[in-house]
Amino acid sequence: MLSASNDMEDYAIGIDIGGTKTLIAIVNRSGCILGQSIIPTNPNDGSVLYLERLCVETERLITELRIDVNICRGLGVATAGVVDSAAATVKYAANLGWRQVKVGEVLGKYFGLQVKLGNDANLSAVAEYVWGTAKEVKDLIYVTVSTGIGAGIISGGRLVAGADDSAGEFGHISMNVNGPQCGCGNYGCLEMYASGTAIANSAKQLVINDPSITSKEVMEAAETGDDSALQVIRTAGFYLGNGITTLIHLFNPKLIVLGGGVMQTGDILLGEIESIIQERCIEGMKQRVAVRRTALGKEIGALGAAGQFFMSEKTEESS
Ligand SMILES: [Zn+2]
């Protein structure tokens, strides 16, 4: 989605802060990435030094692209962890070691732009809504399956963020109320059965002589027909399919979009999820919902961060 830098459409800056790297993207109204840059996050540096580096690199990118700051809608930031979107503050991010980091205040002061901050799963749903393949869809749920599991819910063209920006903790719904205890305190959470971490752990228990196996290797082994790997993937698909069925029953979406590292390998997991939904979902609802893999790449978080500035006009357009 690259295009020439002399594009005169207005644009927004989208920043996706990951545990190891940060992606900065300049995104125009059509969802084209005019330019992007990646910097290491280096959480050990602390937030002050990090935000300083982030400002300098973002400014460098804007200068390099020779784009007019006057037509910039604002600066969006996607991050893992607990956020306070109204204050554009990261309240707590375990992967960054951050507590009460006022990202909006720092970036806003530096660039003189409005800063909008959100949780990465929520903003990935925003990216799907504003720039994904389903243009007319106003009700969709983005589900990410990677080391953990999360969801972003768009209902009636609005992001369901909850009272404290904490909605969409899909990985922590209990699939087995008497199951083993999860790190969150609840028992038998979906994440314990179907995340990348869970897939790797189950494979380790089945394939005793490979303690270092990753979820990606399990997925690849399943694609080549390995019985143990197939069993692990089918179990993960069974739990994900059942969890997603609950999401469909609660929110009646038209579209479920699946993303995250675990969803990128092969079709077995996707097939398993689809067949469980068809088997378990309420008649009439299951015929109306489409399930597909995301078509947006690794830039999805940054696209969603920028997409916050184009969301309201998309909702008006399609209503
Ligand atoms: Zn949990």
Residues whose N, C-alpha, C, O or C-beta is under 5 A from the ligand:
A	BS01	ZN	G171 H172 C182 C184 N186 C189
